[in-house]
Amino acid sequence: MPKSHRSFHSATSVDTGDDLENEFGIASEELLETRPPLSPTASRKLKSTRTSDLNLRSRRPSQVNIHDERAPLLSHNFGPTRPYTSVPSSTPGTPRPWLPRRQSGSASVRVPRNLTRAGSWAFSQRLVNALSSQGDGAADGNIEESKASLVRDDRGWYDQFTSTDWVHDSIADAFRMKELRSRKDIRGRLIAWFDGAQGWILVAIIGCLTALVAYTVDVSETAVFDWKTGYCAEGWFLSEKRCCAGASICDAWKPWSYLIRNPHLSDRTVEYLVFTAAVVFLSVLSSLLTLTTKTVISSSVSLATLDENLGAETGKESKFDDEHEQDGINKAVSPERRVQNAPQKPPMIFYSAAGSGVAEVKVINSGFVLHGYLGLKTLTIKSLALILSVASGLSLGKEGPFVHIATCIGNIACRLFSKYNQNDGKRREVLSASAASGVAVAFGAPIGGVLFSLEEVSYYFPPKTLFRTFFCCIIAALSLKFLNPYGTQKIVLFEVRYLTDWKPFEMIAFILVGILGGAVGALFIKASRFWAQTFRRLPTIKKMPLLEVTLVALVTGLSSFWNRYTKLPVTELLFELATPCDAYSEDGDGLCPSNERIPEVIRMLAIAFIIKAVLTTITFGIKVPAGIYVPSMVVGGLLGRIAGHIVQYLALNHADTGLFGACSPDSTPESCVVPGVYAMVGAGATMCGVTRLSVTLAVILFELTGSLDHVLPFSIGVLVSKWTADALEPHSIYDLLLEMNSYPFLDNKVRPVFTTELGDITPRVREERLIDISHSPLIPAKALRSKLDYLHSTGELDGGLAIVRKGILTGLIPGPDLEYALDKLRNEDKSLCLMSTQVRWNGEDEPETEMDPTDFTPYIDPAPVALDIHSPMDLVYECFVKLGLRYICVLRDGHYAGLVHKKAFTKYIKQLEESGH
């Protein structure tokens, strides 16, 4: 792989004096007269500094970190700093100093540039005075005064809607470990041991807290759900199950018709009206809580939407548009004028507590930054609103939100240890484990949780993270068992046991159920897209999301009351559908009918299937916490139960045929065919069609049933379902969310077929996108600000500016780092900034710990990743996916030829998908 031009040369190769004379017409000797004379090598020599010599702990200020619910994922506000000194090649390319920053960038409100600039230091100020024909008479500040004038702010390294620098975080952690292991004494060994134990301690805390929140939600929503039908006379806070201690006939549980009596209305009508009113009231209350997490962001970043309403109108202009479209615009216009004339985009709005949050967790784990999405406010509001939304009886689940809630707990818990709080890459290892614990407590399936994190939400999943994730899931499951939320000493939603083994002829039926489940899942995705692009784009619905919640709740209450299956909670309904029969009834209401009553049960199940399918489609995406896992399993369970009863009816009435010869017509209905097995196969197949999970689903179904004999039918159904769903609809429900929300997510599981080279997507080199130090390493700060504003105007908040000397790439400065460095300058209009890593800014007369704000070399990456312009796209894809790069520099015959941002590459991938490649 071609490498960038080496940035470190010998001292004799630097010709800064000639550069200064060529640029300003002033000899360098005249500029150096204002300083004490230095030796020829004092200001140009390359000083080698070992990492072990840096006492990082002694250079960290003692100020307290202040976090809130909108704190960035990487919020180490205080840390060590040092002036730039050329170091050996083993040092990280960007020795980023840990300094506090102010939230800025076009994704947040920027403070006016001239109000918070730190003062220039002695040499740079004298240089400006020497070059300026009109001096302002300002006194030269000494080092101590300049240090006191530095303005402290609250900015983290990663701005809103930017990407994590995985390479830098990995190298930073490696040097942290090198510093840690350099101590060989007893204290050093103890510190190293505690550092290694921090990860285990952290995931154990996360597992316990996740189980505690899950227990609170489970117990609360069960009691509130039963309030729609009545109340307990012995305690209003008790659910019907706890009030009656499991008895089928209970005098302590009173229906609302017992309390509310109206001579003009029957008891059934009163119960119906109260039920519908309770559904609407709880849904609206949940939505009101959710709407309190509204976040409005004025930005040039054109994210269409940031929640799961799926109703966003994605325009042609996207936040990672490249500049190919701008090449034909008036090139004589200055960059400042281009920024001023840029069209103003409407503010963006998102609700962090709405939806399931799984898609956003997936994007965050891939390196995208969404401030506030995993904060304390989101955790609190979503937990409370989830209780109300599930208790309302809407066709939604709590399993997806549990993943988001567990990830919030993991993000907040990372603040306990600086090892994870100050490194975004390490933090995402913990977030992967946290998401897995959410599935573990939701389904009572710790192994399924580990596989879910590996298969769905994790982007980078190293082997050590696998074991740590498993440990976190086990701790969460154990904690939930001790808390005993269901009163059964079980951690699973429901536990079923099948005593009858399946027959060979049933394999055909299992395959058909898998095909039907995959088709239903694919049709659900298409129906959700259609509903979002029609109903949710009505002006009234877009402006009033609470109105949609009210309408959906009203429809749910009116249609769910009269059908026994739709009235049940989704988890209890799934349990009934999957449970085998012990006794058989002669009426048509139960799921264990006799042979003659099977058609009547099929009719009732078909009605419930239609109602649940429609309600699930219109409910997904409203402004309440809502999961899709269990609702999709319920729809599939109804479908599978219908198929099971059909096969059961055929086997009982055609037992004399060769196909059903193993069945006896005189035996019980389930002696040959168990419809509950078909319900589980249909539940897994439909959920696979919606989410495209495969191995995870098979393992979760096994953990729910504990039946080794039925692992094969579950696996066959999931396998066939995935094939069918991929043929009908290539995108999962989360892919649809990523597409509708315009997230810059580069899928690492689906590799497209490339027929082009890197040069085909490389924009032409623009003056505004590079820093040329061919004539002088000193660049006016005003010019740098102009280039930075140009980057922001194109939506590249996390872009970078290449540094070239006579066409050769000598380094790259990231946009966020450049903005931070410029924000430290007090007099930006008259400051000159050092942009060459080949020059020392301070001499030996100044202590090494003192840093000049105009010395930008600490922020420069002297060895950015660069590829030849003829490199195949497959290599570019591997670099972005495996290395986690933000951008790749492009070289042509060793000369700089452009820069490709990850968001531009992601846009190119989406264009390939849309064109059918």
C-alpha positions, 0 to 999 in steps of 0.5 A, spaced: 500 500 500 503 506 498 505 510 504 505 518 504 511 522 504 515 521 510 514 528 514 521 527 519 527 530 515 534 531 518 535 538 521 539 540 515 533 539 510 529 544 513 529 551 509 525 555 513 529 562 512 528 562 505 521 560 505 520 566 510 524 571 505 520 568 499 513 569 502 514 576 505 520 579 502 524 579 509 530 576 511 529 570 517 535 574 521 531 580 522 525 576 524 529 572 529 532 579 532 526 580 537 528 573 541 534 572 545 540 569 540 539 561 540 544 556 537 543 554 530 540 547 532 536 549 538 530 551 534 531 546 529 533 540 532 529 533 532 529 531 539 527 524 541 522 523 547 520 516 549 513 515 551 515 512 558 518 519 559 512 522 559 509 523 566 502 523 564 499 523 570 502 529 573 500 533 567 493 532 568 489 538 571 485 536 577 479 539 575 472 535 576 469 532 569 462 535 569 457 530 565 450 530 563 445 527 559 448 530 553 455 529 554 459 526 548 461 519 548 468 521 548 468 526 554 475 527 557 475 534 558 481 534 562 488 531 560 495 532 559 498 537 554 505 538 551 509 542 546 510 539 539 517 535 539 519 531 533 519 524 536 521 517 533 517 513 528 514 509 533 510 515 536 502 515 534 501 520 528 497 524 531 499 526 539 492 529 540 493 533 547 487 532 552 485 539 553 478 541 554 474 544 548 467 547 546 462 544 543 462 547 536 461 545 528 455 546 524 452 541 528 451 545 534 451 553 536 458 556 535 460 562 539 463 568 535 470 567 533 473 573 536 470 572 543 474 566 545 481 566 542 487 565 547 492 570 546 498 569 541 505 567 544 511 572 544 514 569 538 508 569 533 506 576 536 513 579 534 513 576 528 506 579 526 508 586 528 514 585 524 510 584 518 504 588 519 505 596 517 500 598 522 501 595 529 496 596 534 501 597 540 499 591 544 504 589 549 507 582 548 505 577 553 510 573 556 509 565 557 505 565 564 500 571 561 499 567 555 497 561 559 493 564 564 489 567 558 487 560 555 479 560 555 477 553 558 471 550 554 467 544 555 468 541 548 469 533 547 473 531 541 468 528 537 462 533 535 455 531 533 454 527 527 462 525 526 465 519 526 470 516 531 477 515 529 478 508 530 486 508 528 487 514 533 484 511 539 487 504 538 494 507 538 492 511 544 490 505 548 497 502 546 501 507 548 497 508 555 498 500 556 506 501 554 506 507 559 502 502 564 507 496 563 513 501 564 513 500 571 516 494 574 515 495 582 509 492 586 505 498 586 506 498 578 504 491 578 498 492 582 496 498 578 496 494 572 492 488 575 487 493 577 487 496 570 486 489 567 480 488 572 476 494 570 473 491 564 470 485 568 468 490 574 464 495 569 461 489 565 458 486 572 456 493 574 452 494 567 449 487 568 446 488 575 443 495 573 440 492 567 437 487 570 434 492 576 431 496 570 428 490 567 425 488 573 422 495 575 419 495 568 416 488 568 413 488 574 410 495 573 407 494 566 404 488 568 400 491 574 398 497 569 396 493 564 391 489 568 388 496 570 385 497 563 380 491 565 379 492 573 382 493 579 384 489 586 380 490 592 386 488 596 391 493 593 390 497 587 397 496 585 397 489 585 396 485 578 390 480 577 395 475 577 398 477 584 391 479 586 388 472 585 395 468 586 394 464 580 386 462 581 382 462 575 376 465 579 377 470 584 373 475 588 378 480 590 379 482 582 373 487 581 372 489 573 370 496 572 363 495 571 362 493 578 365 500 580 362 504 574 354 503 574 350 506 568 342 504 567 343 505 560 349 501 559 350 494 560 356 491 564 360 489 557 359 496 554 362 499 560 368 495 560 369 496 553 369 504 554 373 504 560 378 499 556 378 503 550 379 510 554 385 507 558 389 504 552 388 512 549 390 515 556 396 510 557 399 511 550 398 519 550 401 519 557 407 515 554 408 519 548 408 526 552 414 523 556 417 521 549 416 528 546 420 531 552 426 528 549 425 532 543 432 535 540 432 541 535 439 541 531 440 547 527 446 545 522 448 544 515 448 536 516 442 534 512 439 528 516 432 527 514 430 524 521 433 521 527 427 517 529 423 511 527 417 514 524 420 512 517 416 518 514 422 523 512 423 526 505 430 524 503 432 529 498 437 529 493 442 533 497 445 529 503 450 530 508 455 527 505 455 530 498 461 531 495 463 536 490 462 533 484 456 537 483 459 544 485 465 543 480 461 547 475 459 553 479 462 560 479 469 558 481 471 565 482 467 566 488 471 566 494 470 560 499 467 565 504 462 567 499 460 560 498 459 559 505 455 565 506 451 563 499 450 556 502 442 554 502 439 554 509 437 547 511 431 546 516 433 544 523 433 537 525 429 534 530 429 527 533 426 524 539 432 520 543 426 516 547 422 514 541 422 507 537 426 501 539 433 504 538 436 498 536 438 501 529 441 507 532 445 503 537 448 499 531 450 506 528 453 508 534 457 502 535 460 503 528 463 509 530 458 514 529 457 520 534 450 521 536 450 526 543 445 525 548 442 518 545 445 514 550 445 519 556 441 519 563 435 523 561 434 518 555 435 512 560 430 515 565 424 518 560 425 511 556 424 507 562 418 510 564 415 511 557 416 504 556 412 502 562 406 506 559 406 504 552 407 496 553 401 497 559 397 500 554 396 494 550 399 497 543 402 492 538 409 493 541 414 490 545 419 492 550 425 487 548 428 492 543 428 498 548 431 494 553 437 494 548 437 501 548 436 502 555 442 497 557 446 501 552 445 507 556 447 504 562 453 502 559 455 508 556 453 512 563 457 506 567 463 508 562 464 514 566 467 510 572 473 509 569 478 513 565 480 507 561 473 507 557 471 514 558 477 517 555 477 512 549 471 512 544 474 505 541 474 502 548 468 505 550 464 501 544 467 494 546 463 496 553 457 498 549 457 491 545 456 488 551 451 492 554 447 491 548 447 484 549 445 484 556 439 487 554 437 481 550 439 477 555 434 480 560 429 481 555 428 474 553 432 470 559 437 468 553 444 470 555 447 466 550 442 469 545 444 476 547 451 474 546 450 472 539 445 478 538 451 483 539 455 479 534 450 478 529 446 485 529 449 491 533 457 490 533 461 493 528 468 491 531 467 484 535 474 482 538 475 475 541 476 478 548 470 482 547 466 476 546 468 473 553 467 479 556 460 480 553 458 473 555 460 474 562 456 481 562 450 477 560 451 471 565 451 477 570 445 480 568 441 473 567 443 471 574 441 478 577 434 477 574 433 470 577 434 473 584 430 479 583 424 474 580 420 479 576 415 473 574 414 470 581 416 463 577 423 463 579 424 463 572 428 468 567 425 467 561 418 470 558 415 464 558 418 456 558 414 451 554 416 443 554 414 439 548 414 432 550 412 429 543 417 429 538 416 431 531 414 426 525 418 426 518 412 428 514 412 435 518 418 437 515 415 439 509 410 443 513 416 446 517 419 449 510 412 452 508 411 455 515 418 458 514 416 460 507 410 464 509 414 467 515 419 470 511 414 473 506 410 476 512 416 479 514 418 482 508 411 484 506 411 488 513 417 492 511 414 494 505 407 495 508 411 500 513 415 503 508 408 505 504 405 507 511 410 512 512 411 515 505 403 516 505 400 517 512 405 520 516 407 525 510 400 528 511 402 535 514 397 535 520 401 528 522 408 531 521 406 537 525 402 533 531 406 526 532 401 526 538 395 526 534 398 519 530 399 516 537 392 518 539 389 515 533 393 508 533 391 507 540 384 509 539 384 504 533 387 499 538 382 499 543 376 499 539 379 493 535 382 489 540 377 488 546 372 483 542 377 478 540 380 474 546 387 473 543 388 481 541 386 483 548 392 479 551 399 482 552 403 480 547 408 476 551 402 472 554 399 471 547 405 468 545 406 463 551 399 461 549 400 460 542 406 456 544 404 452 549 402 444 548 395 442 551 394 438 557 386 438 556 382 439 550 375 443 550 369 442 546 368 450 545 371 454 540 375 459 544 381 455 547 387 453 543 386 446 545 380 444 541 377 437 539 377 434 532 370 437 531 372 444 533 379 445 530 376 449 524 372 454 529 379 455 532 382 456 525 377 462 524 378 465 530 386 465 530 385 468 522 381 474 525 387 475 530 392 474 525 389 480 521 388 485 526 395 484 529 398 484 523 395 491 521 396 494 528 403 492 528 404 495 521 401 502 523 404 502 530 411 501 528 414 508 528 409 512 532 413 517 538 413 512 544 418 507 546 416 501 541 420 494 540 418 490 534 421 483 536 415 480 540 410 483 536 413 480 529 413 473 533 406 474 535 404 475 528 408 469 526 406 465 532 398 466 530 400 464 523 404 458 525 398 456 530 394 456 524 398 452 520 399 447 525 392 446 526 391 445 519 396 439 519 393 437 525 386 436 522 389 433 516 393 428 520 387 426 524 382 425 518 386 422 514 390 417 518 389 412 513 393 415 508 401 413 507 403 420 509 400 420 515 400 413 517 404 414 523 398 418 526 392 414 530 385 417 529 383 415 536 388 418 540 389 425 542 390 431 537 397 432 540 399 425 540 401 426 533 402 433 531 403 439 536 401 446 533 405 449 539 411 447 535 409 450 529 407 457 533 414 457 535 417 456 528 412 461 525 414 466 530 422 465 529 421 465 521 417 472 521 422 475 526 427 473 521 424 476 516 423 482 519 430 483 522 434 478 518 437 475 525 439 467 523 443 464 528 441 468 534 433 467 533 435 459 533 438 459 539 433 464 543 428 459 541 432 453 544 433 457 550 425 459 551 423 451 549 429 447 552 428 442 547 434 439 543 429 435 539 426 441 536 432 445 534 432 442 527 425 445 526 426 452 528 433 452 524 430 450 518 424 455 519 429 460 520 433 458 514 428 458 509 425 464 512 431 468 511 432 466 504 425 468 502 425 474 505 432 476 502 428 474 495 422 479 496 425 485 500 433 485 501 433 490 506 431 488 514 427 493 518 433 496 521 436 497 514 430 501 512 431 505 518 438 507 516 436 508 509 430 513 511 434 516 516 440 517 512 445 515 517 452 514 514 453 507 516 458 502 512 455 495 512 461 490 513 456 484 512 454 485 505 460 487 500 458 490 493 461 488 487 466 494 485 468 495 477 471 502 478 478 504 481 479 509 487 480 515 482 473 514 480 470 517 486 476 522 488 474 529 487 479 534 484 483 538 488 481 544 491 485 550 494 480 550 500 481 543 501 488 543 502 494 547 506 500 549 502 506 550 505 511 550 499 513 557 501 512 558 508 510 553 514 507 559 517 499 560 515 495 565 517 489 563 522 484 567 518 486 563 512 485 556 516 478 558 518 476 560 511 478 553 509 474 550 515 468 554 514 468 551 507 469 544 510 463 545 514 459 548 509 459 541 505 457 537 511 464 534 513 464 536 520 469 530 521 473 532 515 481 533 514 485 538 510 491 535 507 498 539 508 502 539 502 509 541 500 511 542 492 505 537 491 508 532 496 503 530 502 507 531 508 501 531 513 494 532 515 490 535 520 483 533 522 477 538 522 475 538 529 482 538 531 484 544 527 477 548 529 479 547 537 486 550 535 483 556 532 478 557 538 484 557 542 487 564 539 485 570 541 487 575 535 485 570 530 486 575 524 493 577 526 496 570 528 500 565 524 500 558 525 506 553 524 503 547 520 510 543 519 512 538 523 519 539 520 520 545 525 521 546 532 517 552 535 520 553 541 527 553 543 531 550 549 530 556 553 522 555 554 520 549 558 518 543 554 511 543 558 509 550 555 505 550 549 504 555 544 497 556 541 499 558 534 503 551 534 499 547 530 504 541 529 501 537 535 494 536 531 498 534 525 498 527 523 504 526 519 503 519 516 496 519 514 493 513 510 494 514 503 493 509 497 494 510 489 489 513 485 489 506 481 487 502 487 481 497 486 475 499 490 475 493 494 482 495 497 478 502 499 472 498 502 477 494 506 481 500 509 474 503 511 471 497 514 477 494 517 481 500 519 475 504 521 478 510 517 475 517 517 478 518 510 483 516 505 488 520 502 489 519 494 496 519 491 498 520 483 505 518 482 507 520 489 504 527 489 497 528 492 491 528 488 485 528 493 482 526 499 476 521 499 471 521 506 468 515 509 461 518 508 462 520 500 464 512 500 458 510 503 454 514 499 457 511 493 456 504 496 448 506 496 448 509 489 451 502 487 445 498 491 440 503 488 443 502 481 442 494 482 450 492 482 
